[in-house]
Amino acid sequence: MRAIRCKQYGPPESLVVDNLPDLEAPPGHVVIDVKAAAVNFPDVLIIENKYQFKPPLPFTPGSEAAGVVRAVGAGVT
């Protein structure tokens, strides 16, 4: 799968497209084939390392997405 990744803190232009292995749905989770995603103001602050939430590098930013459920893990109804 392709993913937008933050490998170093900086402006949105510093994000890169990476090829990653396809995800599996662990128990209690779903995997979504994302068809549309947004980069909102908190996302920009996170990739610039200016937000209280600081995920370890590298990470895939984004808190808004729409798509189709591809896989469902055990225990998901």
Residue frames as qw, qx, qy, qz and C-alpha x, y, z in Angstrom:
[[0.000, 0.889, 0.457, 0.000, 0.00, 0.00, 0.00],
 [0.353, 0.458, -0.059, 0.813, 1.06, 3.61, -0.41],
 [0.426, -0.765, -0.422, 0.236, 1.13, 5.93, 2.60],
 [0.147, 0.832, -0.135, 0.518, 2.01, 9.55, 3.23],
 [0.785, -0.353, -0.340, 0.380, 4.69, 9.51, 5.91],
 [0.110, -0.946, 0.212, -0.219, 6.32, 12.04, 8.18],
 [0.884, 0.053, -0.269, 0.379, 9.96, 10.97, 8.51],
 [0.413, -0.059, -0.263, 0.870, 11.22, 14.28, 9.88],
 [0.011, -0.770, -0.488, 0.410, 9.39, 17.21, 11.43],
 [0.182, -0.158, 0.312, 0.919, 8.74, 20.13, 9.11],
 [0.447, 0.302, -0.008, -0.842, 6.16, 21.72, 6.80],
 [0.826, 0.273, 0.388, -0.305, 3.59, 19.64, 4.86],
 [0.606, 0.697, -0.347, -0.159, 5.93, 19.73, 1.85],
 [0.046, -0.567, 0.814, -0.117, 8.37, 17.52, 3.79],
 [0.796, 0.009, 0.515, -0.318, 5.94, 14.56, 3.79],
 [0.129, 0.397, -0.806, -0.420, 6.88, 11.66, 1.52],
 [0.885, 0.089, -0.089, -0.448, 4.99, 8.83, -0.19],
 [0.184, -0.429, 0.883, -0.051, 6.18, 5.38, 0.94],
 [0.752, 0.015, -0.550, -0.363, 5.29, 1.87, -0.14],
 [0.350, -0.366, 0.719, -0.476, 4.41, -0.25, 2.91],
 [0.087, -0.088, -0.988, -0.092, 3.16, -3.83, 3.35],
 [0.481, -0.429, -0.439, -0.626, -0.61, -4.27, 3.28],
 [0.299, -0.328, 0.582, -0.681, -2.23, -4.18, 6.70],
 [0.395, -0.250, -0.881, -0.066, -3.97, -7.09, 8.42],
 [0.463, -0.582, -0.062, -0.666, -6.95, -6.47, 10.71],
 [0.208, 0.122, -0.851, 0.467, -6.03, -7.48, 14.29],
 [0.253, -0.543, -0.796, 0.089, -8.80, -8.38, 16.76],
 [0.141, -0.747, -0.424, 0.492, -11.07, -5.42, 17.46],
 [0.057, -0.566, 0.252, 0.783, -9.91, -3.40, 14.42],
 [0.701, 0.610, 0.369, -0.021, -10.81, -2.82, 10.79],
 [0.405, -0.228, 0.423, 0.778, -8.66, -1.99, 7.76],
 [0.399, 0.792, 0.310, -0.342, -9.99, 0.73, 5.45],
 [0.540, 0.263, 0.406, 0.689, -9.00, 1.33, 1.83],
 [0.055, -0.661, -0.201, 0.721, -8.84, 5.13, 2.05],
 [0.445, 0.603, 0.523, 0.406, -10.43, 6.94, -0.89],
 [0.088, 0.816, 0.041, 0.570, -10.16, 10.50, 0.50],
 [0.633, -0.424, -0.373, 0.530, -8.14, 12.04, 3.32],
 [0.024, 0.944, 0.070, 0.322, -7.70, 15.52, 4.72],
 [0.563, 0.007, -0.369, 0.740, -4.82, 17.30, 6.37],
 [0.251, -0.883, -0.331, -0.219, -6.33, 19.59, 8.99],
 [0.013, -0.864, 0.291, -0.410, -4.75, 22.21, 11.23],
 [0.710, -0.573, 0.395, -0.111, -3.88, 19.81, 14.11],
 [0.936, 0.183, 0.176, 0.244, -2.25, 17.46, 11.57],
 [0.456, 0.754, -0.146, 0.450, -0.03, 20.31, 10.36],
 [0.343, -0.798, 0.366, -0.333, 0.92, 21.14, 13.95],
 [0.911, -0.274, 0.307, 0.015, 1.79, 17.48, 14.60],
 [0.852, 0.354, 0.093, 0.374, 4.08, 17.18, 11.55],
 [0.242, 0.784, -0.209, 0.532, 5.75, 20.45, 12.56],
 [0.591, -0.137, -0.624, 0.493, 6.27, 19.06, 16.12],
 [0.064, -0.269, 0.184, -0.943, 4.17, 21.90, 17.58],
 [0.688, -0.362, -0.295, -0.556, 1.30, 19.86, 19.07],
 [0.520, -0.520, 0.553, -0.391, 0.95, 18.20, 22.48],
 [0.944, 0.066, 0.316, -0.061, 0.55, 14.78, 20.79],
 [0.140, 0.757, -0.593, -0.236, 3.97, 13.74, 19.48],
 [0.986, 0.083, 0.121, -0.078, 4.00, 10.36, 17.73],
 [0.558, -0.479, 0.526, 0.428, 7.38, 8.70, 17.18],
 [0.436, 0.663, -0.390, -0.467, 8.92, 9.08, 13.73],
 [0.151, -0.047, -0.454, -0.877, 8.13, 7.87, 11.15],
 [0.290, 0.391, 0.754, -0.441, 4.32, 8.11, 11.27],
 [0.072, 0.414, 0.661, 0.622, 1.37, 8.58, 8.96],
 [0.117, 0.166, 0.343, -0.917, -0.47, 11.79, 9.85],
 [0.358, -0.190, -0.544, -0.735, -4.18, 12.23, 9.43],
 [0.191, 0.143, 0.778, -0.581, -7.27, 12.16, 11.56],
 [0.603, 0.454, 0.210, -0.621, -9.86, 12.45, 8.78],
 [0.002, -0.227, 0.861, 0.456, -10.41, 9.75, 6.19],
 [0.759, 0.251, 0.233, -0.554, -13.18, 8.15, 4.15],
 [0.206, 0.388, -0.839, -0.320, -13.08, 4.84, 2.38],
 [0.852, -0.038, -0.340, -0.397, -14.24, 1.27, 2.14],
 [0.644, -0.486, 0.561, -0.186, -13.76, -1.38, 4.83],
 [0.557, 0.473, -0.654, -0.196, -11.44, -4.04, 3.39],
 [0.565, 0.020, -0.800, 0.203, -10.87, -6.32, 6.37],
 [0.583, -0.617, 0.040, -0.528, -12.54, -6.91, 9.73],
 [0.182, 0.364, -0.835, 0.369, -10.72, -8.33, 12.75],
 [0.439, -0.325, -0.835, 0.070, -12.13, -10.82, 15.21],
 [0.225, -0.489, -0.597, 0.595, -14.68, -9.38, 17.60],
 [0.101, 0.195, -0.118, -0.968, -15.80, -6.54, 15.31],
 [0.309, 0.505, 0.799, -0.107, -19.53, -6.39, 14.68]]
